Amino acid sequence: MALSGSRPTSAAASVMQECRACRDLERGRMQAAAARDLSKVTDFSVLIARHRARHRVTP
């Protein structure tokens, strides 16, 4: 099952590789997709988008 969504830029990808929360959220989304629980996949997608937005915030 392919998951839709934009792919992060290389700079954003490097931050996400180091972020444990990003990895945990991605893992949860993959597990939900494997279980074919599309409601959970959507929930994780929203949580991931919200979390990634916090990476972009600059003080």
Biopython code that builds the backbone (N, CA, C, O; Angstrom):
import numpy as np
from Bio.PDB.StructureBuilder import StructureBuilder

atoms = [
    (1, "MET", "N", (0.846, -1.172, 0.000)),
    (1, "MET", "CA", (0.000, 0.000, 0.000)),
    (1, "MET", "C", (0.886, 1.226, 0.000)),
    (1, "MET", "O", (1.716, 1.406, 0.891)),
    (2, "ALA", "N", (0.710, 2.055, -0.986)),
    (2, "ALA", "CA", (1.499, 3.277, -1.064)),
    (2, "ALA", "C", (0.829, 4.373, -0.249)),
    (2, "ALA", "O", (-0.390, 4.542, -0.284)),
    (3, "LEU", "N", (1.635, 5.098, 0.472)),
    (3, "LEU", "CA", (1.121, 6.195, 1.271)),
    (3, "LEU", "C", (1.353, 7.487, 0.525)),
    (3, "LEU", "O", (2.457, 7.750, 0.047)),
    (4, "SER", "N", (0.309, 8.297, 0.425)),
    (4, "SER", "CA", (0.468, 9.559, -0.277)),
    (4, "SER", "C", (1.031, 10.608, 0.667)),
    (4, "SER", "O", (0.981, 10.463, 1.888)),
    (5, "GLY", "N", (1.553, 11.642, 0.088)),
    (5, "GLY", "CA", (2.110, 12.724, 0.899)),
    (5, "GLY", "C", (3.377, 13.235, 0.282)),
    (5, "GLY", "O", (4.019, 12.552, -0.517)),
    (6, "SER", "N", (3.730, 14.428, 0.651)),
    (6, "SER", "CA", (4.930, 15.013, 0.079)),
    (6, "SER", "C", (6.165, 14.445, 0.758)),
    (6, "SER", "O", (6.140, 14.083, 1.935)),
    (7, "ARG", "N", (7.209, 14.378, 0.016)),
    (7, "ARG", "CA", (8.486, 13.909, 0.541)),
    (7, "ARG", "C", (9.259, 15.098, 1.059)),
    (7, "ARG", "O", (9.253, 16.155, 0.429)),
    (8, "PRO", "N", (9.926, 14.953, 2.194)),
    (8, "PRO", "CA", (10.685, 16.068, 2.758)),
    (8, "PRO", "C", (11.921, 16.370, 1.924)),
    (8, "PRO", "O", (12.435, 15.504, 1.217)),
    (9, "THR", "N", (12.389, 17.606, 2.016)),
    (9, "THR", "CA", (13.632, 17.981, 1.355)),
    (9, "THR", "C", (14.782, 17.273, 2.051)),
    (9, "THR", "O", (14.597, 16.703, 3.126)),
    (10, "SER", "N", (15.948, 17.300, 1.461)),
    (10, "SER", "CA", (17.081, 16.601, 2.060)),
    (10, "SER", "C", (17.447, 17.182, 3.422)),
    (10, "SER", "O", (17.820, 16.432, 4.325)),
    (11, "ALA", "N", (17.349, 18.503, 3.590)),
    (11, "ALA", "CA", (17.654, 19.108, 4.887)),
    (11, "ALA", "C", (16.627, 18.673, 5.927)),
    (11, "ALA", "O", (16.983, 18.341, 7.057)),
    (12, "ALA", "N", (15.357, 18.676, 5.543)),
    (12, "ALA", "CA", (14.309, 18.244, 6.471)),
    (12, "ALA", "C", (14.448, 16.756, 6.759)),
    (12, "ALA", "O", (14.207, 16.316, 7.883)),
    (13, "ALA", "N", (14.833, 15.983, 5.758)),
    (13, "ALA", "CA", (14.995, 14.544, 5.955)),
    (13, "ALA", "C", (16.090, 14.256, 6.965)),
    (13, "ALA", "O", (15.953, 13.334, 7.770)),
    (14, "SER", "N", (17.174, 15.021, 6.944)),
    (14, "SER", "CA", (18.257, 14.776, 7.892)),
    (14, "SER", "C", (17.818, 15.074, 9.318)),
    (14, "SER", "O", (18.220, 14.373, 10.247)),
    (15, "VAL", "N", (16.996, 16.108, 9.503)),
    (15, "VAL", "CA", (16.480, 16.417, 10.842)),
    (15, "VAL", "C", (15.574, 15.295, 11.303)),
    (15, "VAL", "O", (15.644, 14.873, 12.456)),
    (16, "MET", "N", (14.717, 14.806, 10.407)),
    (16, "MET", "CA", (13.767, 13.763, 10.779)),
    (16, "MET", "C", (14.461, 12.447, 11.077)),
    (16, "MET", "O", (13.984, 11.677, 11.911)),
    (17, "GLN", "N", (15.579, 12.170, 10.414)),
    (17, "GLN", "CA", (16.304, 10.944, 10.702)),
    (17, "GLN", "C", (16.856, 10.973, 12.115)),
    (17, "GLN", "O", (17.010, 9.924, 12.741)),
    (18, "GLU", "N", (17.154, 12.154, 12.626)),
    (18, "GLU", "CA", (17.708, 12.285, 13.959)),
    (18, "GLU", "C", (16.616, 12.406, 15.016)),
    (18, "GLU", "O", (16.896, 12.236, 16.203)),
    (19, "CYS", "N", (15.390, 12.693, 14.618)),
    (19, "CYS", "CA", (14.307, 12.931, 15.558)),
    (19, "CYS", "C", (13.594, 11.619, 15.878)),
    (19, "CYS", "O", (13.010, 10.984, 14.999)),
    (20, "ARG", "N", (13.649, 11.233, 17.121)),
    (20, "ARG", "CA", (13.026, 9.973, 17.545)),
    (20, "ARG", "C", (11.510, 10.019, 17.362)),
    (20, "ARG", "O", (10.905, 9.024, 16.964)),
    (21, "ALA", "N", (10.893, 11.166, 17.649)),
    (21, "ALA", "CA", (9.439, 11.286, 17.501)),
    (21, "ALA", "C", (9.019, 11.082, 16.046)),
    (21, "ALA", "O", (8.008, 10.435, 15.773)),
    (22, "CYS", "N", (9.800, 11.638, 15.109)),
    (22, "CYS", "CA", (9.499, 11.444, 13.685)),
    (22, "CYS", "C", (9.547, 9.967, 13.321)),
    (22, "CYS", "O", (8.654, 9.450, 12.651)),
    (23, "ARG", "N", (10.588, 9.306, 13.766)),
    (23, "ARG", "CA", (10.733, 7.869, 13.468)),
    (23, "ARG", "C", (9.589, 7.069, 14.081)),
    (23, "ARG", "O", (9.053, 6.168, 13.436)),
    (24, "ASP", "N", (9.210, 7.383, 15.312)),
    (24, "ASP", "CA", (8.118, 6.662, 15.978)),
    (24, "ASP", "C", (6.787, 6.877, 15.265)),
    (24, "ASP", "O", (6.006, 5.941, 15.094)),
    (25, "LEU", "N", (6.536, 8.114, 14.853)),
    (25, "LEU", "CA", (5.295, 8.401, 14.138)),
    (25, "LEU", "C", (5.261, 7.690, 12.783)),
    (25, "LEU", "O", (4.230, 7.136, 12.400)),
    (26, "GLU", "N", (6.366, 7.702, 12.067)),
    (26, "GLU", "CA", (6.435, 7.002, 10.779)),
    (26, "GLU", "C", (6.229, 5.500, 10.967)),
    (26, "GLU", "O", (5.526, 4.860, 10.185)),
    (27, "ARG", "N", (6.841, 4.949, 12.002)),
    (27, "ARG", "CA", (6.687, 3.520, 12.285)),
    (27, "ARG", "C", (5.218, 3.197, 12.591)),
    (27, "ARG", "O", (4.693, 2.189, 12.117)),
    (28, "GLY", "N", (4.563, 4.041, 13.373)),
    (28, "GLY", "CA", (3.149, 3.827, 13.679)),
    (28, "GLY", "C", (2.286, 3.873, 12.437)),
    (28, "GLY", "O", (1.357, 3.080, 12.284)),
    (29, "ARG", "N", (2.600, 4.819, 11.537)),
    (29, "ARG", "CA", (1.833, 4.914, 10.294)),
    (29, "ARG", "C", (2.038, 3.672, 9.435)),
    (29, "ARG", "O", (1.087, 3.168, 8.837)),
    (30, "MET", "N", (3.277, 3.175, 9.369)),
    (30, "MET", "CA", (3.545, 1.964, 8.579)),
    (30, "MET", "C", (2.831, 0.752, 9.169)),
    (30, "MET", "O", (2.312, -0.083, 8.427)),
    (31, "GLN", "N", (2.802, 0.648, 10.495)),
    (31, "GLN", "CA", (2.108, -0.467, 11.138)),
    (31, "GLN", "C", (0.601, -0.386, 10.880)),
    (31, "GLN", "O", (-0.045, -1.405, 10.634)),
    (32, "ALA", "N", (0.049, 0.815, 10.938)),
    (32, "ALA", "CA", (-1.377, 0.991, 10.657)),
    (32, "ALA", "C", (-1.682, 0.615, 9.205)),
    (32, "ALA", "O", (-2.696, -0.022, 8.921)),
    (33, "ALA", "N", (-0.797, 1.014, 8.294)),
    (33, "ALA", "CA", (-0.991, 0.680, 6.880)),
    (33, "ALA", "C", (-0.919, -0.831, 6.678)),
    (33, "ALA", "O", (-1.695, -1.394, 5.904)),
    (34, "ALA", "N", (0.009, -1.487, 7.371)),
    (34, "ALA", "CA", (0.141, -2.937, 7.253)),
    (34, "ALA", "C", (-1.107, -3.638, 7.776)),
    (34, "ALA", "O", (-1.496, -4.690, 7.268)),
    (35, "ALA", "N", (-1.728, -3.052, 8.788)),
    (35, "ALA", "CA", (-2.955, -3.607, 9.354)),
    (35, "ALA", "C", (-4.191, -3.166, 8.569)),
    (35, "ALA", "O", (-5.314, -3.549, 8.896)),
    (36, "ARG", "N", (-3.971, -2.360, 7.535)),
    (36, "ARG", "CA", (-5.041, -1.823, 6.680)),
    (36, "ARG", "C", (-6.055, -1.012, 7.477)),
    (36, "ARG", "O", (-7.251, -1.029, 7.189)),
    (37, "ASP", "N", (-5.555, -0.305, 8.482)),
    (37, "ASP", "CA", (-6.394, 0.573, 9.294)),
    (37, "ASP", "C", (-6.218, 1.998, 8.769)),
    (37, "ASP", "O", (-5.383, 2.761, 9.256)),
    (38, "LEU", "N", (-7.026, 2.332, 7.767)),
    (38, "LEU", "CA", (-6.859, 3.615, 7.092)),
    (38, "LEU", "C", (-7.191, 4.798, 7.994)),
    (38, "LEU", "O", (-6.667, 5.893, 7.790)),
    (39, "SER", "N", (-8.039, 4.597, 8.970)),
    (39, "SER", "CA", (-8.340, 5.668, 9.912)),
    (39, "SER", "C", (-7.095, 6.018, 10.725)),
    (39, "SER", "O", (-6.789, 7.191, 10.935)),
    (40, "LYS", "N", (-6.386, 4.992, 11.176)),
    (40, "LYS", "CA", (-5.147, 5.229, 11.930)),
    (40, "LYS", "C", (-4.068, 5.816, 11.036)),
    (40, "LYS", "O", (-3.300, 6.673, 11.472)),
    (41, "VAL", "N", (-4.002, 5.369, 9.804)),
    (41, "VAL", "CA", (-3.021, 5.931, 8.858)),
    (41, "VAL", "C", (-3.252, 7.435, 8.736)),
    (41, "VAL", "O", (-2.308, 8.224, 8.771)),
    (42, "THR", "N", (-4.513, 7.818, 8.594)),
    (42, "THR", "CA", (-4.847, 9.242, 8.499)),
    (42, "THR", "C", (-4.476, 9.973, 9.773)),
    (42, "THR", "O", (-3.905, 11.062, 9.721)),
    (43, "ASP", "N", (-4.794, 9.386, 10.915)),
    (43, "ASP", "CA", (-4.443, 10.008, 12.196)),
    (43, "ASP", "C", (-2.946, 10.238, 12.305)),
    (43, "ASP", "O", (-2.508, 11.320, 12.695)),
    (44, "PHE", "N", (-2.157, 9.220, 11.961)),
    (44, "PHE", "CA", (-0.702, 9.356, 12.018)),
    (44, "PHE", "C", (-0.204, 10.396, 11.015)),
    (44, "PHE", "O", (0.738, 11.132, 11.308)),
    (45, "SER", "N", (-0.821, 10.465, 9.847)),
    (45, "SER", "CA", (-0.413, 11.456, 8.858)),
    (45, "SER", "C", (-0.607, 12.870, 9.389)),
    (45, "SER", "O", (0.237, 13.740, 9.177)),
    (46, "VAL", "N", (-1.720, 13.096, 10.080)),
    (46, "VAL", "CA", (-1.979, 14.410, 10.672)),
    (46, "VAL", "C", (-0.959, 14.703, 11.771)),
    (46, "VAL", "O", (-0.419, 15.807, 11.845)),
    (47, "LEU", "N", (-0.701, 13.718, 12.618)),
    (47, "LEU", "CA", (0.278, 13.911, 13.693)),
    (47, "LEU", "C", (1.671, 14.188, 13.133)),
    (47, "LEU", "O", (2.406, 15.022, 13.662)),
    (48, "ILE", "N", (2.026, 13.489, 12.068)),
    (48, "ILE", "CA", (3.336, 13.699, 11.435)),
    (48, "ILE", "C", (3.428, 15.107, 10.862)),
    (48, "ILE", "O", (4.440, 15.785, 11.039)),
    (49, "ALA", "N", (2.378, 15.550, 10.178)),
    (49, "ALA", "CA", (2.386, 16.899, 9.601)),
    (49, "ALA", "C", (2.520, 17.956, 10.688)),
    (49, "ALA", "O", (3.278, 18.914, 10.533)),
    (50, "ARG", "N", (1.799, 17.792, 11.774)),
    (50, "ARG", "CA", (1.888, 18.745, 12.885)),
    (50, "ARG", "C", (3.282, 18.737, 13.501)),
    (50, "ARG", "O", (3.842, 19.788, 13.814)),
    (51, "HIS", "N", (3.830, 17.544, 13.669)),
    (51, "HIS", "CA", (5.156, 17.439, 14.271)),
    (51, "HIS", "C", (6.224, 18.047, 13.369)),
    (51, "HIS", "O", (7.097, 18.775, 13.841)),
    (52, "ARG", "N", (6.155, 17.752, 12.078)),
    (52, "ARG", "CA", (7.139, 18.296, 11.138)),
    (52, "ARG", "C", (7.062, 19.815, 11.068)),
    (52, "ARG", "O", (8.081, 20.477, 10.872)),
    (53, "ALA", "N", (5.883, 20.366, 11.224)),
    (53, "ALA", "CA", (5.731, 21.827, 11.211)),
    (53, "ALA", "C", (6.518, 22.441, 12.363)),
    (53, "ALA", "O", (7.023, 23.557, 12.239)),
    (54, "ARG", "N", (6.629, 21.738, 13.469)),
    (54, "ARG", "CA", (7.392, 22.243, 14.606)),
    (54, "ARG", "C", (8.889, 22.255, 14.288)),
    (54, "ARG", "O", (9.624, 23.062, 14.858)),
    (55, "HIS", "N", (9.355, 21.387, 13.399)),
    (55, "HIS", "CA", (10.759, 21.393, 12.989)),
    (55, "HIS", "C", (11.091, 22.662, 12.216)),
    (55, "HIS", "O", (12.224, 23.142, 12.257)),
    (56, "ARG", "N", (10.101, 23.206, 11.512)),
    (56, "ARG", "CA", (10.333, 24.358, 10.651)),
    (56, "ARG", "C", (10.290, 25.680, 11.399)),
    (56, "ARG", "O", (10.686, 26.707, 10.848)),
    (57, "VAL", "N", (9.824, 25.680, 12.631)),
    (57, "VAL", "CA", (9.708, 26.919, 13.410)),
    (57, "VAL", "C", (11.091, 27.409, 13.778)),
    (57, "VAL", "O", (11.907, 26.657, 14.309)),
    (58, "THR", "N", (11.352, 28.681, 13.492)),
    (58, "THR", "CA", (12.629, 29.275, 13.853)),
    (58, "THR", "C", (12.369, 30.430, 14.816)),
    (58, "THR", "O", (11.508, 31.271, 14.555)),
    (59, "PRO", "N", (13.096, 30.478, 15.912)),
    (59, "PRO", "CA", (12.864, 31.542, 16.900)),
    (59, "PRO", "C", (13.352, 32.890, 16.428)),
    (59, "PRO", "O", (13.226, 33.880, 17.150)),
]
sb = StructureBuilder()
sb.init_structure("model")
sb.init_model(0)
sb.init_chain("A")
sb.init_seg("    ")
for serial, (resi, resn, name, xyz) in enumerate(atoms, 1):
    if name == "N":
        sb.init_residue(resn, " ", resi, " ")
    sb.init_atom(name, np.array(xyz, "f"), 0.0, 1.0, " ", f" {name:<3s}", serial, name[0])
structure = sb.get_structure()
